[in-house]
C-alpha cells in the first residue's frame, strides 16, 4: 500500500480510541480499499480518517445477536 506524503500512521495509532491490533489492521485494509474504489494508487489521510470512523462504528455496534447461536 503506497501512502500519500500527508499520512502520519503514528498519529492514527496513538489516538486514544481503545483500538486493538486487529482494529488497526482492519483500519489499514479499509483505507486501502477506499483508495482502490476510487482507482487511486496512494492512500490518503482522508482514507484513513474515514476508515477509522467505520471501524469504530462497527466496534461500537458489536456483533449481531443471532450470529453465534
N, C-alpha and C positions, 0 to 999 in steps of 0.2 A: 504494500500500500504506500503510495507516494503522498507525502504531506506537503501542503501549501506552507510557505515560509511563516505565515501568521499563526500556525498551530503550535501551541505550547502544551505538550502532554502532561508535564508536571503540574500545570495549573488545574487540569481536569482531575488528575489522580489525587491531588491534595485537598480538593473540595470536601467539606465535611458532610457528605451525603450518606454515610454508612453503606458504601458500596463494597461488595466483596470482589475478589479477583475474578470470579465468573461474571459479575455485573460489569466490570471494566472490560473484559473480553467481549461481552455482548455489545457494549457501547462502541467499541472499535469496529466490530463486524457491522453493526447498524450504520455507522458513519461511512464505512466503505461502500455499503450497498446504496446509500443515499447518493453518493458521488457517481456510482455506476448507472443508477437510474437516469441521471442527467447526462450520461455519456462523457463524464469527466475522468481524467487520469489522475487527478490530485484531490485529496480530501481536504476540505477547508475547515476553519474554526466553526463556521455556521453548521456544517455537517455534524461535528462533534457535539455542539450545543443541542441541536435537535435530537440526536441520538441519546444524549444524556437524559433529556426530558422524557423521552419514550421509555427508556429503561427504568427510570424512577417511577413513572406512571404504572408500568407493568408490575414493578415490585410492590407498590402500594396496593394495587388491586388484588394481588395474591392469586393463588391457583383456583380454578373453578371447583365448586363444591363436589360435583359428580365425577370428577376425573379419576379419583383413586378409590372408588367404591368397589 
